[in-house]
Amino acid sequence: MVFLTVLCTSLTYSQDVSGTVSDSSGPLPGASVLVKGTTNGAQTDFDGKFTIKNVGSNAVLVFSYIGLKTEELNVAGKSTVNVVLKEDSAELKEVVVIGYGSVRKKDATGAVDQISAKDFDNVSSPSPAQLLRGKVAGVQVTQSSGEPGAGVAIRVRGNSSIRSGNSPLIVIDGVPLDGGNVSGGGDDLLGTSSSKNPLNFVNQNDIESISVLKDASSTAIYGSRGSNGVIVITTKKGKSNVPQLSYSSSVQFSKMSGKLDVMDANQFVAAGGIDKGSRTYDWEDAVLRNGFSTNHDLSFAKTTENSNTRISLGASSTDGIVKNTGLDKYNATVYNSNDYFNGALKIEQRVIYASLKDEATLLSNNAGAVGNLMGAALYWNPTLPIYAPDGSYTFVGNDYLNPVQLLDAYKDYTNTNKLLASINTTWKINSKLKYQFLFGVESSNSSRKSQLLPTIQITNVAQATDPLTSVTKFGQASISNLNKFNRTFEHTLNYNNDFSDNFNLDALVGYSYYDYTVDGSTAIGKGYSPLQTNLIDNIEGGIRSEFRVNSFRNRVELQSYFGRVNATLYKKLIVTATLRSDGSTKLGKNNKYDYFPSAGIAYKFIEDKEGLLNSLKLRGSYGITGNQEFAPNSAIARVSYALDGSQGEQINANENLRWETTKSYSVGADFELFNNKLTGSVDYFQRDTKDLIFPVPAASSQPGPPAPRFVNLAGNLINKGVEVSLNYNVINTEDLTWDISGNASFLSNEVKNFPGFIATGALNGQGLSGAYAQVVTTNYPAYTYYLYEWRGYDADGMSIYADAAGNDTGLGTAAKKLLDKQPLPKINVGFTTSLAYKGFDTSASFYGAFGHYIYNNTTNANFAKSAFSGDPGKNITLEVATSPQSTADVSAPSTRYLEKGDFFRMGNLTLGYTFKGDVIERFKMKSARFYVNASNLFIITSYSGSDPEVDTDKSLNGVPSAGMEYLSYPREKSIAVGLNVSF
């Protein structure tokens, strides 16, 4: 009877339960389903479906998946149970990646921010650096121009150096990059061009998270390379036990954003310009086009109990909005890990490979009076036809270039192959002790080939006289190769132990060795026959005596010992102490090693409380970090051989050269309010950099050094500021979610106790030879503007300037002044909002910068009444053409060309729809999402140039500049459509 009763009860109350587990994107393979309180469970299959046998009618099912909120549902006698798991934003933000490990955000003593893949825009970005734009407080990202793949300036909490680098250290999957350029910039015949972005090789779709380490407590573990902050990029792994195949594709259309308002043909004639009879020329039609790009990404991932594999392939092609410019990129990444001996040993392998092809044109940073492609296009007389009646290019003169002929005559390609690979071995010696060994390789090979055909003649450019025939020939070709091979060796030992409920110790010790080598060579030919069209592949076909070759090789080694201790007391007080000793071959032999300590402390006053104030943590830190972003071999004597074998001294030795070091102080607070709906942080910091590295020039007379010498000058660069970051979860229901976030940073910097008055911000163009706009001097911000104060025109149309006493005067007796104006923004802001309703979603991001000034070298050099006069005359703006300025007036560097750089821009606007149900099941898809993305739809600014977000490299004597604009590649606005699917 007992047996029959149990059997009948079982038959009555036990059943099979099946269903589908999904997330916001669709069915979820590999999710866990468990009958609460038992071991009876299952995992969802490829289509997110599951079946569990023998489930009681009142049993509770527990649904879970990494990164999603765990759900519990009562069966309530049903045989089918479907559930949609929501994103667990708290879990995603719980752990942040830091140097040599990770830490719960709530336990961090330093200022660390992290963005994850869900924060990225849906159109592939040319560089991961741009994903940070407006997303992290205290981080400013400025692209040098609108050119595809153009270099970017990343500043974490402002500038911490004057002449050495200000870019943060980049660490990808534990391997620190060397920070240098992977492709050549250099000469492009009409001046010098900027190098490309060194992070172009990383595919956005392979990134899991980006952490930004900002204060000394978090960056001092990197010692001599931590002064400018650290950006830690972590790439994706597999997440599901069920194989996942994902594909994404997008098409983007773009055109020029903003406008350079030179006159059209009718305005030109009406203003008094010489009429050449044509009305067909428009500078935008001549050199610009509608941009077009495509992106494709395919990835496969699978995990098992003891292994994890992810493979991805990517391909993108971008045609820039300037003709003959673009970037093609091909990526391949592999991640694989295997556990051995029941998880005691884990071996991870990572490979990132990229092949990039850049196409460029003549858009140099420092073109002279002749101009570059943009300059020629702007100044061309709009009544003058581009082509002569016989179909040839219209020729005006060697210093008045036909922009279309210049475009067609020049070719410039750079092919770069980049590899980043690593093996990470982890041995769990016991439950408390862990040893890791990391070996990484960073390799790149870049070849740049360019040519200017001999059919175009430019004054003092690409021309030479044949000594045998005394005939002047034109044309030039060059081939430049740059090769890098870097090795990383790191050993770390980690000890983590809970001695009691009130005391936890997490200690780390390590040793690292880095070996960075770079070599390069260049071959240049000049003076070719007008019949030659392929100069690159016959570079020796020019004048024999003009053929030049050169080569170089450098090597830098860095050896380090480091340790860190994290101690947690009573689950409230957290103390972090770090010490790193670095030795570098860059330094003088008397200062090879230095020590970089830091200490951080945090206290959780309130944690996980209900009501108005849910959490409050105060933290503070102090530390010393270094900056080794200066040229190798700066401390040793260097001698080179000239063409005839004679020796020439390049650099004098300085046995006492040492690192620039930065002392940092920081205090901050992290908080959660309104039942965790509002989270945020507030930070105040101050950084003091000393031992600034500068070259002392060679002595003009003896006795004295015959060559420059690098020294540590007296003086300090003081950088301080306040950062605020807020995130608010406005609505969070099953069908509707709405989040907004914003951040702002308020920065200031000042040079103190500095003995020099060093010029930078070189100006170029007609009548500006040797001119500059910025200086570095004591008691002023770095790169302060130093200009004539312009006060308008006199009765004769000549410019009026202020003299030393502040009186009106002409240029001859005017005095340059140090201005209370700087090129570095005092305020940076970012704002993001996202809204999702059922299958629909939308998001928008904005960012801006305020309190700084831009020097408009384009207007200074190109738009003056003097250029308008003459035959055929150069085009200028209507404003200048109708101004009272005299044609005899000289456009001296002055406040007339200094403009406010304030701007507020919409970065991205995305609208998307996620398909569900029969639509995707019919095609056996796990998820499918269609979206439209718009970039740079509008900008609010008073700047008169094409775009205020510009940073043309106008360095002078190795001292960088900031906030300069000169004939740069225009910025674009774009619209893209894309589709993401997974199977």
URQUIHU-V197957 format. One record per run of one state. SS is the DSSP state (H for helix, E for strand, L for the rest). FROM is the first residue (numbers start at 1). LEN is the number of residues. Records with the same first field share a line. If there is no record, write none. Layout:
SS->FROM-LEN / FROM-LEN
This chain:
L->1-1 / 24-2 / 28-4 / 36-5 / 44-5 / 57-3 / 66-2 / 75-5 / 81-2 / 85-2 / 88-1 / 99-2 / 108-4 / 120-8 / 133-6 / 144-6 / 151-1 / 157-12 / 173-2 / 177-9 / 188-4 / 194-2 / 197-7 / 214-2 / 226-4 / 236-8 / 257-5 / 263-2 / 271-12 / 289-2 / 304-3 / 320-2 / 323-3 / 341-4 / 360-13 / 380-7 / 388-5 / 394-3 / 398-2 / 401-2 / 429-4 / 453-5 / 459-2 / 462-1 / 466-6 / 501-2 / 529-7 / 542-2 / 547-1 / 570-3 / 585-8 / 607-6 / 628-10 / 642-5 / 653-7 / 674-4 / 691-1 / 697-11 / 714-2 / 733-3 / 753-4 / 763-9 / 778-2 / 781-3 / 789-1 / 794-5 / 803-5 / 810-1 / 814-2 / 819-8 / 838-2 / 851-2 / 863-2 / 869-8 / 882-12 / 901-2 / 916-2 / 922-5 / 936-3 / 942-14 / 957-2 / 960-4 / 966-6 / 983-1
H->2-12 / 89-6 / 105-3 / 117-3 / 128-5 / 204-3 / 216-10 / 265-6 / 283-5 / 373-7 / 403-7 / 536-6 / 544-3 / 811-3 / 857-6 / 865-4 / 878-4 / 895-3 / 918-4
E->14-10 / 26-2 / 32-4 / 41-3 / 49-8 / 60-6 / 68-7 / 80-1 / 83-2 / 87-1 / 95-4 / 101-4 / 112-5 / 139-5 / 150-1 / 152-5 / 169-4 / 175-2 / 186-2 / 192-2 / 196-1 / 207-7 / 230-6 / 244-13 / 262-1 / 288-1 / 291-13 / 307-13 / 322-1 / 326-15 / 345-15 / 387-1 / 393-1 / 397-1 / 400-1 / 410-19 / 433-20 / 458-1 / 461-1 / 463-3 / 472-29 / 503-26 / 548-22 / 573-12 / 593-14 / 613-15 / 638-4 / 647-6 / 660-14 / 678-13 / 692-5 / 708-6 / 716-17 / 736-17 / 757-6 / 772-6 / 780-1 / 784-5 / 790-4 / 799-4 / 808-2 / 816-3 / 827-11 / 840-11 / 853-4 / 877-1 / 894-1 / 898-3 / 903-13 / 927-9 / 939-3 / 956-1 / 959-1 / 964-2 / 972-11
